[in-house]
Amino acid sequence: SAAAADAARLLCTSQQPASLKDFKQIAQNTKFMLSELDALVVQFRRRQQGDDDKGYLNRTEFSRYMTSSALHLCADGLSEQSLDHYFRAFDTDGDGRVDFKELATGLSTLTRGGIRERAEFLFKLWDDSGDGLLQLDEFQRMAQVSLAARAGAQNELHSQLPATSRANLSPEELAVFELVGSSFALRQGTRLCHLADSPAVYLLVEGEVGVTLPGTDLKMLEVAASSEHPFLGEAVLFTADRSLYGDAAVSSPDGARFMAIKLADLMPLVLQNHRGASQLMQRFGALMYARLGEIDARLSAHADGPQGDAVRMFLDFKKMLVSQWALRYHTIGKTGKIETVPTKSVGTAADLSVAYSPGVAEPCLAIKDNPDMSYEYTSRGHLVGVVSNGTAVLGLGNIGALASKPVMEGKAVLFKKFGMLDSFDIEADQPDPEKFIELCVAISATFGGINIEDVKSPECFYIEREVQRRCSIPIMHDDQHGTAIIAGAGLLNALLLAGKSIEDIRVVVSGCGAAGFTCAKYLVSLGVRRENLIACDINGTVHVGREDLVAQPSYYLNEIAIDTPRHTLQEAVEGADCFLGLSVGGLLKPAMLATMNHDPLVFACANPYPEIDYALAKKTRKDAIVGTGRSDFPNQINNVLAFPYIFRGALDCRAKAINEDMKVAATKAIAELARSDSHFGREYIIPKPFDPRLLSVVSSAVAGAAMATNVARLRFDIDAYAARLEEDAKMRT
């Protein structure tokens, strides 16, 4: 970059010209990224007076830099005496000036160094006598400066931020604004990228503003900032494209005021695992994701129109931003998404002697005599194994065990967040079904239940069945059953609204993978007549006499094949009451939807693009009840409504298995929960994932079904259990 070339000149220590290699070398030595050094170069140049190529800061220029930069421990309020200390500490060669390399090295020590490195630097900073000791007067000066700088930053921030703005931030986030925040006033028509002199994110302090991208009717980047949603500019954290807001004009009828955090100031704090900076990054990422989703929902209806190219450009842009955010999210703070935390005190040697040897021998012997005591003395009763071989991961296919780990960690997070259950994710590099079964059986003693995840079909059907046969704990392949359970709940409620009977409807299931095949069988168990359900795959409808099925009599699809003259998806959909899509985006055309029966139910669950867009489906058939797999449209078919609570109910009653009655109980409980809500209607036939009632209602229904079918080891009062879970849900919320 131009800044890199400029930095190379600054790094010259002789008449020989410096190169990009020198620039990279200082980046490596100082622990700064190249982009951050770019920002330092800009700041360095800005503080120089006179000759831009002299390559150093004198004492006055250094003071100006230190009192305006937020990359270090100094803040406004530094005395000239303390600046003298910093100048001498940065001037390592004692020549009376600070060159760029000395500046970058000193800032790196302060912002990136370990505790010992920072301590040594600060110690030398205040050791005036150079005797290796801090005398009382030296220590007092250091403490006074540190406290004055902190207090000055706090007072300045509190004078700029009203109480409403401070209420939007956690104490840790406020600390970031204290360290690196600066104030900006807004004039009508100001461009967002010009509010600060480098990429920044903004907190609205006063007034209300809107940001629109001119030159398009779509207003693709139209967002607003208000007291309820006070942040702007968050996307610059996840893309290096400065032109993102290059032409975005900020408008405010009465003017507004912002606090800004420059990207070059925030990122060092993030990389140091500063708690407030990490919280802000997650806040900005979630905000960007939500805003992109809202824009996507508004634009989806234009995808096939004259502005389709602009919509597709936005979708590519959104995909890039979401990809960058997803990568950044997993690196904020401690890498990954889960950790192990002890539940007992382990602060003393006495504690450890009970938690481990010799005291731990007592529960070991108790479990040896009675294996059921493992539920009393270990975490087994609230521990789920999330086990995968990575052969069918989301929409990524067979990416292998190791690459599936982020998904499995995510599944563990969902178990904790919604079911209040602990999980270990286990990624087994074992594609062989028999050996994978043996592995699951071998580790089953560790867990109260095992969630098999992202295993390809048709092997997954045999694997789940065989592991459950050989284990006396709940086993479930969520990819099969989760979607079926939620879709079943939506179907029951949609039929109620449409005034139809489940025995009379015709259903089309598009897609015959793990989810589609299991959904087809499950809907029959709910009451759909087998001859009224047509499944479709890439080869057309699954019908008796289809050549590939005749050639493979034992192939799993023969189980759902019916005798029908309808051999294409278009023929199958005509006159149907329900379309359940678990296939690919755009498959259900408006002309097909137009031929369905009155009040059709359309579950278009392909992700990220459904078989038919929600808005397009509603435009084509105003009487349609539509659900998708996406959270930005009504009636989301989301497995998280089921699996955390099915396992919670199963583990709490120490069930030996998860049977069909327990799944049906979950479906009916979810359907009833939606019906009991005041929002129940065509755009609310399924509860929202964050509905706190799910824990109590669904888990207790599953536990009750387990006891009724004699697979529960424990029996208890269901009403009392539901009440306890309701209290747990309140605590979680």
C-alpha positions in Angstrom: 0.0 0.0 0.0 1.0 3.6 -0.2 1.3 3.7 3.6 3.6 0.7 3.5 5.8 2.4 1.0 5.8 5.5 3.2 6.6 3.4 6.2 9.5 1.9 4.3 11.1 5.3 3.9 10.5 6.0 7.6 12.4 2.9 8.5 15.6 3.9 6.7 18.5 4.0 9.1 21.1 4.7 6.4 21.2 6.0 2.9 20.1 2.6 1.6 16.4 2.6 0.7 14.1 0.5 2.9 11.8 -2.1 1.4 8.5 -3.8 2.1 10.6 -6.5 3.7 11.7 -4.0 6.3 8.1 -3.1 6.9 7.1 -6.7 7.4 10.1 -7.2 9.7 9.0 -4.5 12.0 5.4 -5.8 11.9 6.8 -9.2 13.1 9.1 -7.7 15.7 6.4 -5.3 17.1 3.4 -7.7 17.0 1.5 -5.2 14.9 -0.4 -6.2 11.8 0.5 -4.5 8.6 -2.8 -2.6 8.5 -2.2 -1.3 12.0 1.3 -0.1 11.0 -0.4 1.6 8.1 -2.5 3.5 10.7 0.6 4.3 12.8 2.4 5.7 9.8 -0.6 8.1 9.1 -0.6 9.2 12.7 3.2 9.6 12.7 3.1 11.8 9.6 0.3 13.9 11.0 2.3 14.9 14.1 5.4 15.9 12.2 6.3 19.5 11.5 8.3 20.7 8.6 10.2 18.1 6.5 7.9 15.1 6.0 10.8 12.8 5.1 12.9 13.5 8.2 11.7 10.2 9.7 11.6 11.1 13.4 9.6 13.0 16.0 11.3 15.7 18.1 10.2 16.3 21.7 7.3 18.7 20.8 6.0 16.4 18.0 6.2 13.4 20.3 4.2 15.2 23.0 1.6 16.1 20.4 1.4 12.4 19.3 1.2 11.0 22.8 -1.6 13.3 24.0 -3.7 12.6 20.9 -3.1 8.9 20.4 -5.1 6.2 22.2 -2.9 3.3 21.4 -1.1 3.3 24.8 -1.6 3.9 28.5 -1.4 7.7 28.3 -4.5 9.8 28.1 -5.3 13.5 28.3 -4.0 15.0 31.5 -0.3 14.0 31.1 2.0 16.5 32.6 5.1 17.7 30.7 7.2 15.9 33.3 5.5 12.6 32.5 5.9 13.2 28.8 9.6 13.7 29.4 9.6 10.2 31.0 7.9 8.7 28.0 10.1 10.5 25.5 13.3 9.2 27.2 11.8 5.6 27.4 10.9 5.6 23.7 14.3 7.2 22.7 16.2 4.0 23.1 19.4 5.1 21.4 19.5 8.4 23.3 19.9 10.7 20.3 17.2 13.1 21.5 14.5 12.1 19.0 12.1 9.2 18.4 12.1 7.6 15.0 9.3 5.4 13.6 10.9 2.2 14.6 11.4 3.3 18.2 7.8 4.6 18.3 6.3 1.4 17.0 8.5 -0.7 19.3 7.5 1.3 22.4 3.8 1.2 21.5 4.0 -2.5 20.8 5.5 -3.1 24.2 2.7 -1.1 25.9 -0.2 -2.6 23.9 1.0 -6.1 22.9 3.6 -7.0 25.3 3.1 -9.6 28.1 2.7 -8.5 31.7 6.4 -8.8 32.3 7.4 -6.8 29.2 5.0 -4.0 30.1 6.1 -4.0 33.7 9.8 -3.7 32.7 9.1 -0.9 30.3 7.1 1.1 32.8 9.6 0.4 35.5 12.4 1.9 33.4 10.1 4.8 32.5 9.9 6.0 36.1 13.3 4.9 37.4 14.9 8.4 37.0 18.0 7.5 38.9 18.6 4.3 36.8 19.5 2.4 40.0 17.1 -0.4 39.3 14.8 0.6 42.2 11.8 2.9 42.4 12.3 5.4 45.2 9.3 6.7 47.1 9.2 10.0 45.1 9.5 8.1 41.8 6.7 5.7 42.7 4.5 8.6 43.8 4.9 10.4 40.5 4.1 7.2 38.6 0.9 6.6 40.7 -0.2 10.3 40.4 0.1 10.3 36.6 -1.7 7.0 36.2 -4.6 8.0 38.4 -4.9 11.5 36.9 -4.9 10.1 33.4 -7.6 7.6 34.3 -9.8 10.1 36.2 -9.4 12.7 33.4 -10.5 10.2 30.8 -13.5 9.2 32.9 -14.6 12.8 33.6 -14.3 13.7 29.9 -16.3 10.7 28.9 -19.1 11.3 31.5 -19.4 14.9 30.3 -19.8 13.8 26.7 -22.1 10.8 27.3 -25.6 11.4 28.8 -27.1 8.8 31.1 -29.1 7.2 28.3 -26.0 6.5 26.3 -24.1 5.1 29.3 -27.1 2.8 30.0 -26.6 1.2 26.6 -23.1 0.1 27.5 -21.7 -2.3 30.0 -19.0 -1.1 32.5 -16.4 -2.9 30.4 -17.6 -1.3 27.2 -17.6 2.1 28.9 -13.9 1.5 29.7 -13.2 1.2 26.0 -14.8 4.5 25.3 -12.8 6.0 28.1 -9.6 4.8 26.6 -10.1 5.4 22.9 -13.4 7.3 22.3 -13.5 10.7 20.8 -16.4 13.1 20.1 -17.7 14.2 16.7 -20.4 16.7 15.8 -22.6 16.0 12.7 -23.5 18.4 10.0 -26.4 17.7 7.6 -25.2 15.8 4.5 -21.8 14.7 6.1 -20.4 11.5 4.7 -20.0 8.9 7.3 -16.5 8.0 6.3 -15.5 11.6 6.8 -16.6 11.9 10.4 -13.3 10.4 11.5 -10.0 10.5 9.6 -9.8 6.7 9.6 -12.3 3.8 9.7 -14.4 4.0 12.9 -17.6 2.9 14.6 -20.0 5.4 16.1 -22.2 5.7 19.1 -25.0 8.2 18.8 -25.0 10.5 21.8 -27.5 13.1 20.8 -30.2 13.4 18.0 -31.3 10.9 15.4 -29.7 10.2 12.0 -30.2 8.1 8.9 -27.7 6.8 6.5 -28.7 6.1 2.8 -26.7 5.1 -0.2 -27.8 7.5 -3.0 -28.2 6.6 -6.7 -30.4 3.5 -6.2 -34.1 3.0 -5.5 -33.3 0.0 -3.4 -31.5 2.1 -0.7 -29.5 -1.0 0.1 -27.5 0.5 2.9 -30.4 2.4 4.5 -30.0 2.2 8.3 -30.8 4.5 11.1 -29.4 5.4 14.5 -31.6 6.3 17.5 -31.5 6.0 21.2 -32.8 2.4 20.9 -30.2 1.4 18.2 -27.4 4.0 18.7 -24.5 2.4 16.7 -23.5 3.1 13.1 -20.6 2.1 10.9 -20.1 -1.4 12.3 -19.4 -3.0 9.0 -16.0 -1.4 8.7 -14.8 -3.8 11.4 -15.3 -6.7 9.0 -14.1 -5.4 5.7 -11.1 -3.5 4.5 -13.2 -1.8 1.8 -13.1 1.9 2.8 -15.6 2.7 0.0 -18.4 0.8 1.9 -19.8 4.1 3.2 -17.8 6.3 0.7 -21.0 7.8 -0.8 -23.3 7.2 2.1 -24.7 10.5 3.2 -25.7 11.0 6.8 -28.8 13.0 7.3 -30.2 14.5 10.5 -32.9 17.2 10.6 -31.6 18.8 13.9 -27.9 17.7 13.9 -26.4 15.0 16.0 -23.4 14.2 18.1 -21.4 10.9 18.1 -18.7 9.2 20.1 -16.3 7.4 17.7 -13.8 4.6 18.2 -11.3 4.3 15.4 -10.6 0.8 14.1 -6.9 1.3 14.6 -7.5 2.0 18.3 -10.0 -0.7 19.0 -8.3 -3.7 17.4 -5.2 -3.7 19.7 -7.6 -3.9 22.7 -9.5 -6.8 21.0 -6.3 -8.6 20.3 -5.2 -8.2 24.0 -8.5 -9.8 25.0 -9.8 -6.7 26.7 -13.2 -7.7 28.0 -15.0 -4.5 26.9 -13.5 -4.5 23.4 -14.5 -8.2 23.0 -18.0 -7.3 24.1 -18.2 -4.4 21.6 -17.0 -6.6 18.8 -19.7 -9.1 19.5 -22.3 -6.3 19.8 -21.2 -4.8 16.4 -21.1 -8.1 14.7 -24.6 -9.0 15.9 -25.9 -5.5 14.9 -24.4 -5.9 11.4 -25.9 -9.3 11.0 -29.3 -8.1 12.0 -29.2 -5.1 9.7 -28.0 -7.1 6.8 -30.9 -9.6 7.4 -33.4 -6.7 7.5 -32.1 -5.3 4.2 -32.0 -8.8 2.7 -35.7 -9.3 3.6 -36.7 -6.0 2.0 -34.8 -6.8 -1.2 -35.8 -10.4 -1.7 -39.0 -9.4 -3.5 -36.8 -7.6 -6.1 -34.6 -10.6 -6.9 -36.4 -11.5 -10.2 -37.2 -7.9 -11.2 -35.3 -5.3 -13.2 -33.2 -4.5 -10.1 -32.1 -8.1 -9.7 -28.4 -7.4 -10.5 -28.3 -4.8 -7.7 -29.9 -7.3 -5.3 -27.4 -10.0 -6.3 -24.5 -7.5 -5.7 -25.9 -6.9 -2.2 -26.2 -10.6 -1.5 -22.5 -11.1 -2.5 -21.6 -8.2 -0.3 -23.6 -9.6 2.6 -22.0 -13.0 2.1 -18.5 -11.5 2.3 -19.3 -9.5 5.5 -21.0 -12.4 7.2 -18.1 -14.6 6.4 -15.6 -12.1 7.8 -17.7 -11.7 11.0 -18.0 -15.5 11.4 -14.3 -15.8 11.3 -13.7 -12.9 13.7 -16.4 -14.1 16.1 -14.6 -17.3 16.7 -11.3 -15.6 17.6 -12.6 -12.9 20.0 -11.3 -13.5 23.5 -10.6 -17.2 24.2 -10.7 -19.0 20.8 -13.7 -21.2 20.1 -17.0 -21.1 21.9 -16.9 -23.4 24.9 -14.7 -24.0 28.0 -14.7 -26.3 31.0 -15.5 -24.7 34.4 -15.4 -26.5 37.7 -18.6 -26.7 39.7 -16.9 -27.2 43.1 -14.4 -25.2 45.1 -10.8 -26.2 44.1 -9.0 -23.3 45.8 -7.0 -25.2 48.4 -5.0 -28.3 48.7 -7.8 -29.7 50.9 -10.3 -29.1 48.1 -8.1 -30.9 45.6 -7.6 -33.8 47.9 -11.4 -34.4 47.7 -11.9 -33.5 44.1 -9.0 -35.8 43.1 -6.8 -38.3 45.0 -7.4 -39.6 47.6 -11.0 -38.5 48.2 -12.2 -39.2 44.7 -11.8 -43.0 45.3 -15.1 -43.0 47.4 -17.5 -42.1 44.5 -15.5 -44.4 42.2 -16.2 -47.4 44.6 -19.8 -46.4 45.0 -20.3 -46.4 41.2 -18.5 -49.7 40.9 -21.1 -51.3 43.2 -24.0 -49.5 41.6 -23.6 -48.0 38.2 -26.8 -45.8 38.6 -24.8 -43.8 41.2 -22.9 -42.3 38.3 -25.9 -40.0 38.0 -25.4 -38.9 41.6 -21.7 -38.4 41.8 -20.7 -37.2 38.3 -21.9 -34.8 35.7 -23.4 -37.7 33.6 -27.0 -36.7 34.4 -26.7 -33.4 32.7 -24.0 -34.2 30.1 -24.7 -34.8 26.4 -22.1 -36.1 23.9 -22.3 -34.3 20.5 -20.7 -36.9 18.2 -19.9 -36.5 14.5 -17.7 -37.8 11.8 -18.2 -34.8 9.6 -19.6 -36.6 6.6 -22.7 -34.4 6.1 -22.0 -31.0 7.7 -24.8 -28.4 7.3 -24.7 -27.4 3.6 -20.9 -28.1 3.3 -21.1 -31.9 2.7 -18.3 -34.3 3.7 -15.7 -31.9 5.1 -14.2 -34.3 7.6 -14.2 -34.6 11.4 -11.8 -31.8 12.3 -13.5 -29.2 10.0 -16.8 -30.0 11.7 -15.6 -29.0 15.1 -17.0 -25.4 15.0 -20.4 -26.8 14.3 -20.2 -29.3 17.1 -19.0 -26.6 19.5 -22.0 -24.6 18.4 -24.3 -27.5 19.1 -22.9 -27.7 22.6 -23.5 -24.0 23.1 -27.2 -24.5 22.1 -27.6 -27.3 24.6 -26.3 -25.0 27.3 -28.2 -21.9 26.3 -31.6 -23.5 25.8 -31.6 -26.8 27.6 -29.2 -25.8 30.4 -27.3 -29.0 29.7 -23.5 -29.5 29.4 -21.9 -31.1 26.4 -18.6 -32.4 25.1 -18.2 -32.3 21.4 -16.4 -35.3 19.9 -15.2 -35.3 16.3 -14.4 -38.8 15.3 -12.3 -39.2 12.1 -14.2 -42.5 11.4 -16.3 -42.7 8.2 -16.8 -46.4 8.6 -20.4 -46.9 10.0 -19.6 -50.0 12.0 -16.5 -48.5 13.6 -18.4 -45.2 14.3 -21.1 -47.3 16.0 -18.5 -49.0 18.2 -17.0 -45.7 19.1 -20.4 -44.3 20.2 -21.1 -47.4 22.3 -17.6 -47.3 23.8 -17.9 -43.8 25.1 -21.6 -44.0 26.2 -20.6 -44.5 29.8 -19.4 -40.9 29.9 -22.8 -39.3 29.0 -26.4 -39.2 30.0 -27.3 -39.1 26.3 -25.7 -38.9 22.8 -26.7 -36.5 20.1 -25.4 -37.9 16.7 -24.7 -35.0 14.4 -24.0 -34.4 10.7 -23.6 -38.0 9.7 -24.5 -38.7 6.0 -27.5 -40.7 4.9 -28.3 -43.5 4.4 -25.7 -44.7 6.9 -27.1 -42.4 9.6 -30.4 -44.4 9.8 -28.6 -47.6 10.6 -26.1 -45.9 12.9 -28.7 -44.3 15.1 -30.8 -47.4 15.3 -27.9 -49.6 16.1 -26.3 -47.3 18.7 -29.7 -47.0 20.5 -30.1 -50.8 20.4 -26.8 -51.3 22.1 -27.0 -48.4 24.6 -29.3 -47.8 27.5 -29.2 -44.0 27.3 -31.1 -41.6 25.0 -29.7 -41.5 21.4 -30.9 -39.2 18.7 -29.7 -38.0 15.3 -31.1 -34.5 15.4 -30.7 -33.9 11.7 -33.4 -36.6 11.2 -35.8 -35.9 13.9 -35.5 -32.2 14.9 -36.9 -30.8 11.7 -39.7 -33.5 11.6 -40.8 -32.6 15.2 -41.0 -28.8 14.4 -42.5 -29.2 11.0 -45.1 -31.5 12.6 -46.0 -28.9 15.1 -46.4 -26.3 12.4 -48.5 -28.6 10.3 -51.0 -29.3 13.2 -51.5 -25.6 13.8 -51.7 -24.7 10.1 -54.4 -27.3 9.6 -56.3 -25.8 12.5 -56.2 -22.4 11.0 -57.1 -23.7 7.5 -60.0 -25.8 8.8 -58.5 -29.1 7.4 -58.2 -32.6 8.8 -54.8 -34.3 8.8 -56.4 -37.5 7.5 -57.6 -35.7 4.3 -54.7 -33.6 3.2 -52.1 -34.4 0.5 -48.5 -33.7 1.4 -45.4 -33.3 -0.9 -41.9 -33.6 0.7 -39.1 -32.3 -1.5 -35.7 -33.8 -0.6 -35.1 -37.3 0.7 -31.9 -36.9 2.7 -31.8 -37.6 6.5 -34.3 -34.8 7.3 -36.7 -35.3 4.3 -36.9 -39.1 4.6 -37.6 -38.9 8.4 -40.1 -36.1 8.0 -42.0 -38.2 5.5 -42.3 -41.1 7.9 -43.0 -38.9 10.9 -45.9 -37.0 9.3 -47.5 -40.4 8.6 -47.1 -41.3 12.3 -48.9 -38.0 13.1 -51.9 -39.0 10.9 -51.2 -38.2 7.3 -52.4 -41.2 5.2 -49.4 -43.0 3.6 -51.0 -42.9 0.1 -51.4 -39.1 0.5 -47.8 -38.3 1.0 -45.5 -38.1 -2.0 -41.7 -37.7 -1.5 -39.5 -36.3 -4.3 -35.8 -36.3 -4.9 -33.5 -35.4 -7.8 -35.0 -38.2 -9.8 -38.6 -37.2 -9.4 -41.3 -38.6 -7.1 -40.5 -41.7 -5.0 -43.0 -44.1 -6.6 -43.4 -47.8 -6.9 -41.8 -49.0 -10.1 -39.1 -46.3 -10.4 -36.1 -48.0 -12.1 -33.5 -47.1 -9.5 -35.7 -48.4 -6.6 -36.6 -51.6 -8.5 -32.8 -52.2 -9.0 -32.2 -51.8 -5.3 -35.0 -53.4 -3.3 -33.3 -52.8 0.0 -32.7 -49.1 -0.6 -34.2 -47.0 2.1 -36.4 -44.9 -0.2 -38.5 -48.0 -0.9 -39.9 -47.6 2.6 -41.8 -44.4 1.5 -42.5 -45.2 -2.1 -46.2 -45.1 -3.1 -48.1 -46.1 -6.2 -48.9 -42.9 -8.0 -49.1 -41.7 -11.6 -47.5 -38.3 -10.6 -43.8 -38.6 -11.5 -42.6 -35.0 -11.3 -42.5 -32.4 -8.6 -44.8 -30.2 -10.6 -47.4 -33.0 -11.0 -47.1 -33.9 -7.3 -47.6 -30.3 -6.1 -50.8 -29.8 -8.1 -53.8 -29.9 -5.7 -51.6 -30.6 -2.7 -52.3 -29.1 0.7 -48.8 -29.0 2.1 -45.3 -28.6 0.6 -42.4 -29.4 2.9 -39.1 -28.4 1.2 -35.8 -29.8 2.4 -34.0 -29.5 -0.9 -32.5 -26.5 -2.8 -33.4 -22.8 -3.1 -35.8 -21.7 -5.9 -37.2 -25.1 -6.6 -40.9 -24.3 -6.0 -41.9 -21.9 -8.7 -44.8 -19.5 -8.3 -46.7 -21.3 -11.1 -46.4 -24.5 -9.1 -47.6 -22.8 -5.9 -50.6 -21.4 -7.8 -51.9 -24.9 -8.5 -52.0 -26.0 -4.8 -55.2 -26.5 -2.9 -56.8 -23.6 -1.0 -55.0 -22.3 2.1 -51.8 -24.2 1.2 -49.1 -24.8 3.8 -45.6 -24.1 2.4 -42.5 -25.0 4.6 -39.5 -23.9 2.4 -36.7 -24.9 4.7 -33.6 -24.8 2.3 -30.9 -22.5 3.7 -29.8 -19.9 3.1 -32.2 -19.5 0.2 -35.6 -21.3 0.5 -37.4 -23.3 -2.2 -39.5 -20.2 -2.7 -39.0 -16.8 -1.2 -41.3 -15.9 1.7 -42.5 -12.6 0.1 -42.9 -14.1 -3.3 -44.9 -17.0 -1.9 -47.3 -14.6 0.0 -47.6 -12.5 -3.2 -48.4 -15.5 -5.3 -51.0 -17.0 -2.8 -52.4 -14.6 -0.3 -54.1 -17.5 1.4 -50.8 -19.4 1.9 -49.4 -20.2 5.4 -45.6 -20.0 4.8 -42.6 -21.0 7.0 -38.9 -21.1 6.2 -35.7 -22.1 7.9 -34.7 -18.5 8.3 -35.0 -16.3 11.4 -35.8 -13.1 9.4 -39.2 -14.5 8.3 -42.2 -15.7 10.3 -42.7 -19.3 11.2 -39.1 -20.4 11.3 -38.5 -24.2 11.3 -35.7 -24.4 13.8 -34.4 -27.6 15.4 -33.4 -25.6 18.5 -37.1 -25.6 19.5 -36.8 -29.4 20.0 -33.5 -31.1 20.7 -32.4 -29.2 23.9 -35.7 -29.9 25.5 -36.1 -33.5 24.3 -32.7 -34.3 25.8 -33.4 -32.3 29.0 -36.6 -34.2 29.6 -35.0 -37.5 28.7 -32.0 -36.9 31.0 -33.9 -35.6 33.9 -36.0 -38.9 34.1 -32.9 -40.9 33.1 -34.6 -42.4 30.1 -33.1 -45.4 28.5 -34.0 -44.2 25.0 -35.9 -41.6 22.9 -38.9 -43.3 21.4 -41.6 -42.2 19.0 -44.1 -41.3 21.8 -41.5 -38.8 23.3 -41.1 -37.1 19.9 -44.8 -36.8 19.3 -45.2 -35.4 22.8 -42.7 -32.8 21.9 -44.5 -31.9 18.7 -47.9 -31.5 20.4 -46.4 -29.5 23.3 -44.7 -27.1 20.8 -47.9 -26.7 18.8 -50.0 -26.1 22.0 -47.5 -23.5 23.2 -47.9 -21.5 20.0 -51.7 -21.7 20.2 -51.6 -20.4 23.8 -49.8 -17.2 22.6 -51.8 -14.1 21.8 -49.8 -13.8 18.5 -51.1 -17.2 17.3 -52.2 -16.9 13.6 -50.9 -17.5 10.1 -47.7 -15.7 10.8 -47.2 -17.3 14.2 -47.8 -21.1 14.1 -44.5 -22.0 15.7 -43.0 -20.5 18.9 -39.9 -18.3 18.7 -36.6 -20.0 19.7 -36.1 -17.6 22.7 -39.5 -18.3 24.2 -38.6 -19.1 27.8 -41.7 -21.4 28.2 -40.2 -24.0 25.9 -37.9 -25.4 28.6 -40.8 -26.2 31.0 -43.5 -27.2 28.5 -41.5 -29.4 26.1 -39.2 -31.0 28.6 -42.0 -32.0 30.9 -44.1 -33.4 28.0 -41.1 -35.5 26.9 -40.4 -36.7 30.5 -44.1 -37.6 30.9 -44.1 -39.6 27.7 -41.0 -41.4 28.8 -42.6 -42.4 32.1 -45.8 -43.4 30.3 -43.9 -45.7 28.0 -41.7 -47.2 30.7 -38.4 -46.1 29.4 -37.7 -43.7 32.4 -35.6 -44.9 35.3 -36.9 -42.1 37.5 -40.6 -41.3 38.2 -41.7 -37.9 39.6 -44.6 -35.5 39.7 -44.7 -33.9 36.2 -46.5 -30.7 37.4 -43.9 -30.1 40.1 -41.1 -30.8 37.6 -42.6 -28.3 35.1 -42.8 -25.7 37.8 -39.1 -26.2 38.7 -38.1 -25.9 35.1 -40.2 -22.7 34.8 -38.1 -21.2 37.7 -34.9 -22.4 36.0 -36.0 -20.7 32.8 -36.5 -17.4 34.7 -33.1 -17.7 36.2 -31.6 -18.3 32.8 -33.4 -15.3 31.3 
